[in-house]
Each structure stands twice: as C-alpha cells, then as structure tokens.
C-alpha cells in the first residue's frame, strides 16, 4: 500500500511538472496556434526587385535571385532564366553568367550547355522577399574573418 501511494505521488508530481513546463513556452513561430491545428497562412510579401547582389547568409549558399520571377517558365520545355543568364546572353543583359559548375555533368565532364541536373534554377536559387527574418542571423563570411587582424598574432 505504501509503495503504491509513493508511486502514485511520484506520477502526480511528474505529470504536474511536465504540464507546467509545457505552459512556460511563451512564443513560437506558430504563434498561438496549437500543434494539432493549422494556422492561417502568412501574407505574401513583395519580392525585392533590385540589381544589387545579396550577401550570402551561410557558407556555400547558392546566390539568391534579386528580382521578381513571377510568371517565369522553368520546366522541361524551357528556362526563362537562361534568356539573361546564359553564357551567350550576359553581354547583352548585363546579368551574371551561370556558374561554370552548372556546365558539369555528374562525372565532372564539361558540357557545351547547362547540365540537365542544373537546369531547374529554383531548386537552389530563390527570390528574396522584404520579410524580416524571424530569427536574427550573425553569420560572418570566412573572408571577413580572415581579413580581421588577430590581436598579437598573424593574419
């Protein structure tokens, strides 16, 4: 009898502590929407539409698209991005050329045109919106870190 009372008391304390811990979460990216409900969709914010290149937020990040791409056809039948970013069109459009890595096949052989595995730009490259990030980012590029002089040491 005494053991079952102690076990019951321990269970009650554990249950109370876990429910208290669950209630202490004050904010989340979901807002006040419970986990088993689907909240309202956030509003669609406009895209940045600038010719300035964005700095990268983490190492090896693909460059972001600094302009609106609504209505661009990027599918098996065509790729609107290449009308400006193809090697033959960059002088006319003043857009950056597609990276040379996009001309390599999976065996490392260079092709005359974009590799089929790199044809769908929006699998890696995304347009930037005017949204404020929900979490701050203090990423510093390695080149910036290396250019800083360390106190009493070498660069």
Phi and psi in radians as a Rosetta constraint file:
Dihedral C 1 N 2 CA 2 C 2 CIRCULARHARMONIC -1.165 0.35
Dihedral N 2 CA 2 C 2 N 3 CIRCULARHARMONIC -0.694 0.35
Dihedral C 2 N 3 CA 3 C 3 CIRCULARHARMONIC -1.143 0.35
Dihedral N 3 CA 3 C 3 N 4 CIRCULARHARMONIC -0.724 0.35
Dihedral C 3 N 4 CA 4 C 4 CIRCULARHARMONIC -1.169 0.35
Dihedral N 4 CA 4 C 4 N 5 CIRCULARHARMONIC -0.591 0.35
Dihedral C 4 N 5 CA 5 C 5 CIRCULARHARMONIC -1.182 0.35
Dihedral N 5 CA 5 C 5 N 6 CIRCULARHARMONIC -0.705 0.35
Dihedral C 5 N 6 CA 6 C 6 CIRCULARHARMONIC -1.171 0.35
Dihedral N 6 CA 6 C 6 N 7 CIRCULARHARMONIC -0.740 0.35
Dihedral C 6 N 7 CA 7 C 7 CIRCULARHARMONIC -1.108 0.35
Dihedral N 7 CA 7 C 7 N 8 CIRCULARHARMONIC -0.725 0.35
Dihedral C 7 N 8 CA 8 C 8 CIRCULARHARMONIC -1.125 0.35
Dihedral N 8 CA 8 C 8 N 9 CIRCULARHARMONIC -0.722 0.35
Dihedral C 8 N 9 CA 9 C 9 CIRCULARHARMONIC -1.126 0.35
Dihedral N 9 CA 9 C 9 N 10 CIRCULARHARMONIC -0.755 0.35
Dihedral C 9 N 10 CA 10 C 10 CIRCULARHARMONIC -1.089 0.35
Dihedral N 10 CA 10 C 10 N 11 CIRCULARHARMONIC -0.735 0.35
Dihedral C 10 N 11 CA 11 C 11 CIRCULARHARMONIC -1.094 0.35
Dihedral N 11 CA 11 C 11 N 12 CIRCULARHARMONIC -0.745 0.35
Dihedral C 11 N 12 CA 12 C 12 CIRCULARHARMONIC -1.121 0.35
Dihedral N 12 CA 12 C 12 N 13 CIRCULARHARMONIC -0.717 0.35
Dihedral C 12 N 13 CA 13 C 13 CIRCULARHARMONIC -1.143 0.35
Dihedral N 13 CA 13 C 13 N 14 CIRCULARHARMONIC -0.774 0.35
Dihedral C 13 N 14 CA 14 C 14 CIRCULARHARMONIC -1.098 0.35
Dihedral N 14 CA 14 C 14 N 15 CIRCULARHARMONIC -0.748 0.35
Dihedral C 14 N 15 CA 15 C 15 CIRCULARHARMONIC -1.134 0.35
Dihedral N 15 CA 15 C 15 N 16 CIRCULARHARMONIC -0.725 0.35
Dihedral C 15 N 16 CA 16 C 16 CIRCULARHARMONIC -1.155 0.35
Dihedral N 16 CA 16 C 16 N 17 CIRCULARHARMONIC -0.707 0.35
Dihedral C 16 N 17 CA 17 C 17 CIRCULARHARMONIC -1.160 0.35
Dihedral N 17 CA 17 C 17 N 18 CIRCULARHARMONIC -0.700 0.35
Dihedral C 17 N 18 CA 18 C 18 CIRCULARHARMONIC -1.199 0.35
Dihedral N 18 CA 18 C 18 N 19 CIRCULARHARMONIC -0.655 0.35
Dihedral C 18 N 19 CA 19 C 19 CIRCULARHARMONIC -1.225 0.35
Dihedral N 19 CA 19 C 19 N 20 CIRCULARHARMONIC -0.582 0.35
Dihedral C 19 N 20 CA 20 C 20 CIRCULARHARMONIC -1.172 0.35
Dihedral N 20 CA 20 C 20 N 21 CIRCULARHARMONIC -0.736 0.35
Dihedral C 20 N 21 CA 21 C 21 CIRCULARHARMONIC -1.120 0.35
Dihedral N 21 CA 21 C 21 N 22 CIRCULARHARMONIC -0.656 0.35
Dihedral C 21 N 22 CA 22 C 22 CIRCULARHARMONIC -1.182 0.35
Dihedral N 22 CA 22 C 22 N 23 CIRCULARHARMONIC -0.515 0.35
Dihedral C 22 N 23 CA 23 C 23 CIRCULARHARMONIC -1.420 0.35
Dihedral N 23 CA 23 C 23 N 24 CIRCULARHARMONIC -0.269 0.35
Dihedral C 23 N 24 CA 24 C 24 CIRCULARHARMONIC -1.370 0.35
Dihedral N 24 CA 24 C 24 N 25 CIRCULARHARMONIC -0.212 0.35
Dihedral C 24 N 25 CA 25 C 25 CIRCULARHARMONIC -1.210 0.35
Dihedral N 25 CA 25 C 25 N 26 CIRCULARHARMONIC 2.027 0.35
Dihedral C 25 N 26 CA 26 C 26 CIRCULARHARMONIC -1.690 0.35
Dihedral N 26 CA 26 C 26 N 27 CIRCULARHARMONIC -0.504 0.35
Dihedral C 26 N 27 CA 27 C 27 CIRCULARHARMONIC -2.599 0.35
Dihedral N 27 CA 27 C 27 N 28 CIRCULARHARMONIC 2.716 0.35
Dihedral C 27 N 28 CA 28 C 28 CIRCULARHARMONIC -2.688 0.35
Dihedral N 28 CA 28 C 28 N 29 CIRCULARHARMONIC 3.028 0.35
Dihedral C 28 N 29 CA 29 C 29 CIRCULARHARMONIC -1.194 0.35
Dihedral N 29 CA 29 C 29 N 30 CIRCULARHARMONIC -0.365 0.35
Dihedral C 29 N 30 CA 30 C 30 CIRCULARHARMONIC -1.402 0.35
Dihedral N 30 CA 30 C 30 N 31 CIRCULARHARMONIC -0.222 0.35
Dihedral C 30 N 31 CA 31 C 31 CIRCULARHARMONIC 1.276 0.35
Dihedral N 31 CA 31 C 31 N 32 CIRCULARHARMONIC -2.455 0.35
Dihedral C 31 N 32 CA 32 C 32 CIRCULARHARMONIC -1.570 0.35
Dihedral N 32 CA 32 C 32 N 33 CIRCULARHARMONIC 0.086 0.35
Dihedral C 32 N 33 CA 33 C 33 CIRCULARHARMONIC -1.265 0.35
Dihedral N 33 CA 33 C 33 N 34 CIRCULARHARMONIC 2.199 0.35
Dihedral C 33 N 34 CA 34 C 34 CIRCULARHARMONIC -1.118 0.35
Dihedral N 34 CA 34 C 34 N 35 CIRCULARHARMONIC 2.754 0.35
Dihedral C 34 N 35 CA 35 C 35 CIRCULARHARMONIC -1.069 0.35
Dihedral N 35 CA 35 C 35 N 36 CIRCULARHARMONIC -0.560 0.35
Dihedral C 35 N 36 CA 36 C 36 CIRCULARHARMONIC -1.525 0.35
Dihedral N 36 CA 36 C 36 N 37 CIRCULARHARMONIC 0.065 0.35
Dihedral C 36 N 37 CA 37 C 37 CIRCULARHARMONIC -1.989 0.35
Dihedral N 37 CA 37 C 37 N 38 CIRCULARHARMONIC 2.705 0.35
Dihedral C 37 N 38 CA 38 C 38 CIRCULARHARMONIC -1.781 0.35
Dihedral N 38 CA 38 C 38 N 39 CIRCULARHARMONIC 2.123 0.35
Dihedral C 38 N 39 CA 39 C 39 CIRCULARHARMONIC -1.347 0.35
Dihedral N 39 CA 39 C 39 N 40 CIRCULARHARMONIC 3.045 0.35
Dihedral C 39 N 40 CA 40 C 40 CIRCULARHARMONIC -1.201 0.35
Dihedral N 40 CA 40 C 40 N 41 CIRCULARHARMONIC 2.587 0.35
Dihedral C 40 N 41 CA 41 C 41 CIRCULARHARMONIC -1.189 0.35
Dihedral N 41 CA 41 C 41 N 42 CIRCULARHARMONIC 2.454 0.35
Dihedral C 41 N 42 CA 42 C 42 CIRCULARHARMONIC -1.199 0.35
Dihedral N 42 CA 42 C 42 N 43 CIRCULARHARMONIC 2.711 0.35
Dihedral C 42 N 43 CA 43 C 43 CIRCULARHARMONIC -1.162 0.35
Dihedral N 43 CA 43 C 43 N 44 CIRCULARHARMONIC 2.563 0.35
Dihedral C 43 N 44 CA 44 C 44 CIRCULARHARMONIC -1.347 0.35
Dihedral N 44 CA 44 C 44 N 45 CIRCULARHARMONIC 2.115 0.35
Dihedral C 44 N 45 CA 45 C 45 CIRCULARHARMONIC -1.632 0.35
Dihedral N 45 CA 45 C 45 N 46 CIRCULARHARMONIC 2.669 0.35
Dihedral C 45 N 46 CA 46 C 46 CIRCULARHARMONIC -1.199 0.35
Dihedral N 46 CA 46 C 46 N 47 CIRCULARHARMONIC 2.667 0.35
Dihedral C 46 N 47 CA 47 C 47 CIRCULARHARMONIC -1.408 0.35
Dihedral N 47 CA 47 C 47 N 48 CIRCULARHARMONIC 2.646 0.35
Dihedral C 47 N 48 CA 48 C 48 CIRCULARHARMONIC -1.189 0.35
Dihedral N 48 CA 48 C 48 N 49 CIRCULARHARMONIC 2.496 0.35
Dihedral C 48 N 49 CA 49 C 49 CIRCULARHARMONIC -2.324 0.35
Dihedral N 49 CA 49 C 49 N 50 CIRCULARHARMONIC 1.466 0.35
Dihedral C 49 N 50 CA 50 C 50 CIRCULARHARMONIC -2.431 0.35
Dihedral N 50 CA 50 C 50 N 51 CIRCULARHARMONIC 2.779 0.35
Dihedral C 50 N 51 CA 51 C 51 CIRCULARHARMONIC -1.617 0.35
Dihedral N 51 CA 51 C 51 N 52 CIRCULARHARMONIC -0.040 0.35
Dihedral C 51 N 52 CA 52 C 52 CIRCULARHARMONIC -1.322 0.35
Dihedral N 52 CA 52 C 52 N 53 CIRCULARHARMONIC 2.434 0.35
Dihedral C 52 N 53 CA 53 C 53 CIRCULARHARMONIC -1.421 0.35
Dihedral N 53 CA 53 C 53 N 54 CIRCULARHARMONIC 2.415 0.35
Dihedral C 53 N 54 CA 54 C 54 CIRCULARHARMONIC -1.439 0.35
Dihedral N 54 CA 54 C 54 N 55 CIRCULARHARMONIC 2.555 0.35
Dihedral C 54 N 55 CA 55 C 55 CIRCULARHARMONIC -1.325 0.35
Dihedral N 55 CA 55 C 55 N 56 CIRCULARHARMONIC 2.688 0.35
Dihedral C 55 N 56 CA 56 C 56 CIRCULARHARMONIC -1.432 0.35
Dihedral N 56 CA 56 C 56 N 57 CIRCULARHARMONIC 2.614 0.35
Dihedral C 56 N 57 CA 57 C 57 CIRCULARHARMONIC -1.685 0.35
Dihedral N 57 CA 57 C 57 N 58 CIRCULARHARMONIC -0.209 0.35
Dihedral C 57 N 58 CA 58 C 58 CIRCULARHARMONIC -2.820 0.35
Dihedral N 58 CA 58 C 58 N 59 CIRCULARHARMONIC 2.770 0.35
Dihedral C 58 N 59 CA 59 C 59 CIRCULARHARMONIC -1.034 0.35
Dihedral N 59 CA 59 C 59 N 60 CIRCULARHARMONIC 2.510 0.35
Dihedral C 59 N 60 CA 60 C 60 CIRCULARHARMONIC 1.132 0.35
Dihedral N 60 CA 60 C 60 N 61 CIRCULARHARMONIC 0.285 0.35
Dihedral C 60 N 61 CA 61 C 61 CIRCULARHARMONIC -1.214 0.35
Dihedral N 61 CA 61 C 61 N 62 CIRCULARHARMONIC 2.307 0.35
Dihedral C 61 N 62 CA 62 C 62 CIRCULARHARMONIC -1.116 0.35
Dihedral N 62 CA 62 C 62 N 63 CIRCULARHARMONIC 2.552 0.35
Dihedral C 62 N 63 CA 63 C 63 CIRCULARHARMONIC -1.007 0.35
Dihedral N 63 CA 63 C 63 N 64 CIRCULARHARMONIC 2.517 0.35
Dihedral C 63 N 64 CA 64 C 64 CIRCULARHARMONIC -1.546 0.35
Dihedral N 64 CA 64 C 64 N 65 CIRCULARHARMONIC 2.804 0.35
Dihedral C 64 N 65 CA 65 C 65 CIRCULARHARMONIC -1.563 0.35
Dihedral N 65 CA 65 C 65 N 66 CIRCULARHARMONIC 2.043 0.35
Dihedral C 65 N 66 CA 66 C 66 CIRCULARHARMONIC -1.529 0.35
Dihedral N 66 CA 66 C 66 N 67 CIRCULARHARMONIC 0.274 0.35
Dihedral C 66 N 67 CA 67 C 67 CIRCULARHARMONIC -2.460 0.35
Dihedral N 67 CA 67 C 67 N 68 CIRCULARHARMONIC 2.947 0.35
Dihedral C 67 N 68 CA 68 C 68 CIRCULARHARMONIC -1.283 0.35
Dihedral N 68 CA 68 C 68 N 69 CIRCULARHARMONIC 2.381 0.35
Dihedral C 68 N 69 CA 69 C 69 CIRCULARHARMONIC -2.120 0.35
Dihedral N 69 CA 69 C 69 N 70 CIRCULARHARMONIC 0.314 0.35
Dihedral C 69 N 70 CA 70 C 70 CIRCULARHARMONIC -1.015 0.35
Dihedral N 70 CA 70 C 70 N 71 CIRCULARHARMONIC 2.282 0.35
Dihedral C 70 N 71 CA 71 C 71 CIRCULARHARMONIC 1.494 0.35
Dihedral N 71 CA 71 C 71 N 72 CIRCULARHARMONIC -0.019 0.35
Dihedral C 71 N 72 CA 72 C 72 CIRCULARHARMONIC -1.264 0.35
Dihedral N 72 CA 72 C 72 N 73 CIRCULARHARMONIC 2.337 0.35
Dihedral C 72 N 73 CA 73 C 73 CIRCULARHARMONIC -1.543 0.35
Dihedral N 73 CA 73 C 73 N 74 CIRCULARHARMONIC 2.038 0.35
Dihedral C 73 N 74 CA 74 C 74 CIRCULARHARMONIC -2.341 0.35
Dihedral N 74 CA 74 C 74 N 75 CIRCULARHARMONIC 1.565 0.35
Dihedral C 74 N 75 CA 75 C 75 CIRCULARHARMONIC -2.634 0.35
Dihedral N 75 CA 75 C 75 N 76 CIRCULARHARMONIC -2.948 0.35
Dihedral C 75 N 76 CA 76 C 76 CIRCULARHARMONIC -1.034 0.35
Dihedral N 76 CA 76 C 76 N 77 CIRCULARHARMONIC -0.500 0.35
Dihedral C 76 N 77 CA 77 C 77 CIRCULARHARMONIC -1.536 0.35
Dihedral N 77 CA 77 C 77 N 78 CIRCULARHARMONIC -0.310 0.35
Dihedral C 77 N 78 CA 78 C 78 CIRCULARHARMONIC -3.092 0.35
Dihedral N 78 CA 78 C 78 N 79 CIRCULARHARMONIC 2.863 0.35
Dihedral C 78 N 79 CA 79 C 79 CIRCULARHARMONIC -2.411 0.35
Dihedral N 79 CA 79 C 79 N 80 CIRCULARHARMONIC 1.789 0.35
Dihedral C 79 N 80 CA 80 C 80 CIRCULARHARMONIC -1.076 0.35
Dihedral N 80 CA 80 C 80 N 81 CIRCULARHARMONIC -0.524 0.35
Dihedral C 80 N 81 CA 81 C 81 CIRCULARHARMONIC -1.021 0.35
Dihedral N 81 CA 81 C 81 N 82 CIRCULARHARMONIC -0.622 0.35
Dihedral C 81 N 82 CA 82 C 82 CIRCULARHARMONIC -1.263 0.35
Dihedral N 82 CA 82 C 82 N 83 CIRCULARHARMONIC -0.185 0.35
Dihedral C 82 N 83 CA 83 C 83 CIRCULARHARMONIC -1.193 0.35
Dihedral N 83 CA 83 C 83 N 84 CIRCULARHARMONIC -0.316 0.35
Dihedral C 83 N 84 CA 84 C 84 CIRCULARHARMONIC -2.066 0.35
Dihedral N 84 CA 84 C 84 N 85 CIRCULARHARMONIC -0.628 0.35
Dihedral C 84 N 85 CA 85 C 85 CIRCULARHARMONIC -1.667 0.35
Dihedral N 85 CA 85 C 85 N 86 CIRCULARHARMONIC -0.048 0.35
Dihedral C 85 N 86 CA 86 C 86 CIRCULARHARMONIC -1.178 0.35
Dihedral N 86 CA 86 C 86 N 87 CIRCULARHARMONIC 2.662 0.35
Dihedral C 86 N 87 CA 87 C 87 CIRCULARHARMONIC -0.933 0.35
Dihedral N 87 CA 87 C 87 N 88 CIRCULARHARMONIC -0.719 0.35
Dihedral C 87 N 88 CA 88 C 88 CIRCULARHARMONIC -1.316 0.35
Dihedral N 88 CA 88 C 88 N 89 CIRCULARHARMONIC -0.262 0.35
Dihedral C 88 N 89 CA 89 C 89 CIRCULARHARMONIC -1.864 0.35
Dihedral N 89 CA 89 C 89 N 90 CIRCULARHARMONIC -0.132 0.35
Dihedral C 89 N 90 CA 90 C 90 CIRCULARHARMONIC -1.203 0.35
Dihedral N 90 CA 90 C 90 N 91 CIRCULARHARMONIC -0.557 0.35
Dihedral C 90 N 91 CA 91 C 91 CIRCULARHARMONIC -1.132 0.35
Dihedral N 91 CA 91 C 91 N 92 CIRCULARHARMONIC -0.714 0.35
Dihedral C 91 N 92 CA 92 C 92 CIRCULARHARMONIC -1.270 0.35
Dihedral N 92 CA 92 C 92 N 93 CIRCULARHARMONIC -0.744 0.35
Dihedral C 92 N 93 CA 93 C 93 CIRCULARHARMONIC -1.560 0.35
Dihedral N 93 CA 93 C 93 N 94 CIRCULARHARMONIC -0.327 0.35
Dihedral C 93 N 94 CA 94 C 94 CIRCULARHARMONIC 1.111 0.35
Dihedral N 94 CA 94 C 94 N 95 CIRCULARHARMONIC 0.322 0.35
Dihedral C 94 N 95 CA 95 C 95 CIRCULARHARMONIC -1.529 0.35
Dihedral N 95 CA 95 C 95 N 96 CIRCULARHARMONIC 2.663 0.35
Dihedral C 95 N 96 CA 96 C 96 CIRCULARHARMONIC -1.144 0.35
Dihedral N 96 CA 96 C 96 N 97 CIRCULARHARMONIC 2.482 0.35
Dihedral C 96 N 97 CA 97 C 97 CIRCULARHARMONIC -1.282 0.35
Dihedral N 97 CA 97 C 97 N 98 CIRCULARHARMONIC 2.624 0.35
Dihedral C 97 N 98 CA 98 C 98 CIRCULARHARMONIC -1.014 0.35
Dihedral N 98 CA 98 C 98 N 99 CIRCULARHARMONIC 2.419 0.35
Dihedral C 98 N 99 CA 99 C 99 CIRCULARHARMONIC -0.993 0.35
Dihedral N 99 CA 99 C 99 N 100 CIRCULARHARMONIC 2.566 0.35
Dihedral C 99 N 100 CA 100 C 100 CIRCULARHARMONIC -1.079 0.35
Dihedral N 100 CA 100 C 100 N 101 CIRCULARHARMONIC -0.433 0.35
Dihedral C 100 N 101 CA 101 C 101 CIRCULARHARMONIC -1.131 0.35
Dihedral N 101 CA 101 C 101 N 102 CIRCULARHARMONIC -0.373 0.35
Dihedral C 101 N 102 CA 102 C 102 CIRCULARHARMONIC -1.324 0.35
Dihedral N 102 CA 102 C 102 N 103 CIRCULARHARMONIC -0.160 0.35
Dihedral C 102 N 103 CA 103 C 103 CIRCULARHARMONIC -1.730 0.35
Dihedral N 103 CA 103 C 103 N 104 CIRCULARHARMONIC 0.066 0.35
Dihedral C 103 N 104 CA 104 C 104 CIRCULARHARMONIC -1.714 0.35
Dihedral N 104 CA 104 C 104 N 105 CIRCULARHARMONIC 2.445 0.35
Dihedral C 104 N 105 CA 105 C 105 CIRCULARHARMONIC -1.499 0.35
Dihedral N 105 CA 105 C 105 N 106 CIRCULARHARMONIC -3.121 0.35
Dihedral C 105 N 106 CA 106 C 106 CIRCULARHARMONIC -1.192 0.35
Dihedral N 106 CA 106 C 106 N 107 CIRCULARHARMONIC -0.256 0.35
Dihedral C 106 N 107 CA 107 C 107 CIRCULARHARMONIC -1.644 0.35
Dihedral N 107 CA 107 C 107 N 108 CIRCULARHARMONIC 0.069 0.35
Dihedral C 107 N 108 CA 108 C 108 CIRCULARHARMONIC 1.478 0.35
Dihedral N 108 CA 108 C 108 N 109 CIRCULARHARMONIC 0.147 0.35
Dihedral C 108 N 109 CA 109 C 109 CIRCULARHARMONIC -1.519 0.35
Dihedral N 109 CA 109 C 109 N 110 CIRCULARHARMONIC 2.367 0.35
Dihedral C 109 N 110 CA 110 C 110 CIRCULARHARMONIC -1.393 0.35
Dihedral N 110 CA 110 C 110 N 111 CIRCULARHARMONIC 2.418 0.35
Dihedral C 110 N 111 CA 111 C 111 CIRCULARHARMONIC -1.897 0.35
Dihedral N 111 CA 111 C 111 N 112 CIRCULARHARMONIC 2.854 0.35
Dihedral C 111 N 112 CA 112 C 112 CIRCULARHARMONIC -1.318 0.35
Dihedral N 112 CA 112 C 112 N 113 CIRCULARHARMONIC -0.424 0.35
Dihedral C 112 N 113 CA 113 C 113 CIRCULARHARMONIC -2.295 0.35
Dihedral N 113 CA 113 C 113 N 114 CIRCULARHARMONIC 3.126 0.35
Dihedral C 113 N 114 CA 114 C 114 CIRCULARHARMONIC -0.995 0.35
Dihedral N 114 CA 114 C 114 N 115 CIRCULARHARMONIC 2.371 0.35
Dihedral C 114 N 115 CA 115 C 115 CIRCULARHARMONIC -1.126 0.35
Dihedral N 115 CA 115 C 115 N 116 CIRCULARHARMONIC 2.441 0.35
Dihedral C 115 N 116 CA 116 C 116 CIRCULARHARMONIC -0.986 0.35
Dihedral N 116 CA 116 C 116 N 117 CIRCULARHARMONIC -0.533 0.35
Dihedral C 116 N 117 CA 117 C 117 CIRCULARHARMONIC -1.342 0.35
Dihedral N 117 CA 117 C 117 N 118 CIRCULARHARMONIC -0.131 0.35
Dihedral C 117 N 118 CA 118 C 118 CIRCULARHARMONIC -2.022 0.35
Dihedral N 118 CA 118 C 118 N 119 CIRCULARHARMONIC 0.203 0.35
Dihedral C 118 N 119 CA 119 C 119 CIRCULARHARMONIC -1.282 0.35
Dihedral N 119 CA 119 C 119 N 120 CIRCULARHARMONIC -0.504 0.35
Dihedral C 119 N 120 CA 120 C 120 CIRCULARHARMONIC -1.678 0.35
Dihedral N 120 CA 120 C 120 N 121 CIRCULARHARMONIC 1.550 0.35
Dihedral C 120 N 121 CA 121 C 121 CIRCULARHARMONIC -0.955 0.35
Dihedral N 121 CA 121 C 121 N 122 CIRCULARHARMONIC -0.713 0.35
Dihedral C 121 N 122 CA 122 C 122 CIRCULARHARMONIC -1.316 0.35
Dihedral N 122 CA 122 C 122 N 123 CIRCULARHARMONIC 0.054 0.35
Dihedral C 122 N 123 CA 123 C 123 CIRCULARHARMONIC -1.255 0.35
Dihedral N 123 CA 123 C 123 N 124 CIRCULARHARMONIC -0.489 0.35
Dihedral C 123 N 124 CA 124 C 124 CIRCULARHARMONIC -2.098 0.35
Dihedral N 124 CA 124 C 124 N 125 CIRCULARHARMONIC -0.671 0.35
Dihedral C 124 N 125 CA 125 C 125 CIRCULARHARMONIC -1.649 0.35
Dihedral N 125 CA 125 C 125 N 126 CIRCULARHARMONIC 2.353 0.35
Dihedral C 125 N 126 CA 126 C 126 CIRCULARHARMONIC -2.276 0.35
Dihedral N 126 CA 126 C 126 N 127 CIRCULARHARMONIC 2.565 0.35
Dihedral C 126 N 127 CA 127 C 127 CIRCULARHARMONIC -1.275 0.35
Dihedral N 127 CA 127 C 127 N 128 CIRCULARHARMONIC 2.673 0.35
Dihedral C 127 N 128 CA 128 C 128 CIRCULARHARMONIC -1.728 0.35
Dihedral N 128 CA 128 C 128 N 129 CIRCULARHARMONIC 2.347 0.35
Dihedral C 128 N 129 CA 129 C 129 CIRCULARHARMONIC -1.715 0.35
Dihedral N 129 CA 129 C 129 N 130 CIRCULARHARMONIC 3.068 0.35
Dihedral C 129 N 130 CA 130 C 130 CIRCULARHARMONIC -1.579 0.35
Dihedral N 130 CA 130 C 130 N 131 CIRCULARHARMONIC 0.240 0.35
Dihedral C 130 N 131 CA 131 C 131 CIRCULARHARMONIC -1.199 0.35
Dihedral N 131 CA 131 C 131 N 132 CIRCULARHARMONIC 2.564 0.35
Dihedral C 131 N 132 CA 132 C 132 CIRCULARHARMONIC -1.447 0.35
Dihedral N 132 CA 132 C 132 N 133 CIRCULARHARMONIC 2.377 0.35
Dihedral C 132 N 133 CA 133 C 133 CIRCULARHARMONIC -1.150 0.35
Dihedral N 133 CA 133 C 133 N 134 CIRCULARHARMONIC 2.432 0.35
Dihedral C 133 N 134 CA 134 C 134 CIRCULARHARMONIC -1.245 0.35
Dihedral N 134 CA 134 C 134 N 135 CIRCULARHARMONIC -0.348 0.35
Dihedral C 134 N 135 CA 135 C 135 CIRCULARHARMONIC -2.283 0.35
Dihedral N 135 CA 135 C 135 N 136 CIRCULARHARMONIC 2.347 0.35
Dihedral C 135 N 136 CA 136 C 136 CIRCULARHARMONIC -1.207 0.35
Dihedral N 136 CA 136 C 136 N 137 CIRCULARHARMONIC 2.692 0.35
Dihedral C 136 N 137 CA 137 C 137 CIRCULARHARMONIC -2.223 0.35
Dihedral N 137 CA 137 C 137 N 138 CIRCULARHARMONIC 2.077 0.35
Dihedral C 137 N 138 CA 138 C 138 CIRCULARHARMONIC -1.960 0.35
Dihedral N 138 CA 138 C 138 N 139 CIRCULARHARMONIC 0.511 0.35
Dihedral C 138 N 139 CA 139 C 139 CIRCULARHARMONIC -1.060 0.35
Dihedral N 139 CA 139 C 139 N 140 CIRCULARHARMONIC 2.362 0.35
Dihedral C 139 N 140 CA 140 C 140 CIRCULARHARMONIC -2.141 0.35
Dihedral N 140 CA 140 C 140 N 141 CIRCULARHARMONIC 2.201 0.35
Dihedral C 140 N 141 CA 141 C 141 CIRCULARHARMONIC -1.104 0.35
Dihedral N 141 CA 141 C 141 N 142 CIRCULARHARMONIC 2.586 0.35
Dihedral C 141 N 142 CA 142 C 142 CIRCULARHARMONIC -1.067 0.35
Dihedral N 142 CA 142 C 142 N 143 CIRCULARHARMONIC -0.600 0.35
Dihedral C 142 N 143 CA 143 C 143 CIRCULARHARMONIC -1.099 0.35
Dihedral N 143 CA 143 C 143 N 144 CIRCULARHARMONIC -0.663 0.35
Dihedral C 143 N 144 CA 144 C 144 CIRCULARHARMONIC -1.160 0.35
Dihedral N 144 CA 144 C 144 N 145 CIRCULARHARMONIC -0.749 0.35
Dihedral C 144 N 145 CA 145 C 145 CIRCULARHARMONIC -1.100 0.35
Dihedral N 145 CA 145 C 145 N 146 CIRCULARHARMONIC -0.733 0.35
Dihedral C 145 N 146 CA 146 C 146 CIRCULARHARMONIC -1.223 0.35
Dihedral N 146 CA 146 C 146 N 147 CIRCULARHARMONIC -0.499 0.35
Dihedral C 146 N 147 CA 147 C 147 CIRCULARHARMONIC -1.359 0.35
Dihedral N 147 CA 147 C 147 N 148 CIRCULARHARMONIC -0.284 0.35
Dihedral C 147 N 148 CA 148 C 148 CIRCULARHARMONIC -1.348 0.35
Dihedral N 148 CA 148 C 148 N 149 CIRCULARHARMONIC 2.355 0.35
Dihedral C 148 N 149 CA 149 C 149 CIRCULARHARMONIC -1.378 0.35
Dihedral N 149 CA 149 C 149 N 150 CIRCULARHARMONIC 2.297 0.35
Dihedral C 149 N 150 CA 150 C 150 CIRCULARHARMONIC -1.484 0.35
Dihedral N 150 CA 150 C 150 N 151 CIRCULARHARMONIC 2.446 0.35
Dihedral C 150 N 151 CA 151 C 151 CIRCULARHARMONIC -1.115 0.35
Dihedral N 151 CA 151 C 151 N 152 CIRCULARHARMONIC 2.172 0.35
Dihedral C 151 N 152 CA 152 C 152 CIRCULARHARMONIC 1.263 0.35
Dihedral N 152 CA 152 C 152 N 153 CIRCULARHARMONIC 0.192 0.35
Dihedral C 152 N 153 CA 153 C 153 CIRCULARHARMONIC -2.297 0.35
Dihedral N 153 CA 153 C 153 N 154 CIRCULARHARMONIC -3.018 0.35
Dihedral C 153 N 154 CA 154 C 154 CIRCULARHARMONIC -1.618 0.35
Dihedral N 154 CA 154 C 154 N 155 CIRCULARHARMONIC 2.860 0.35
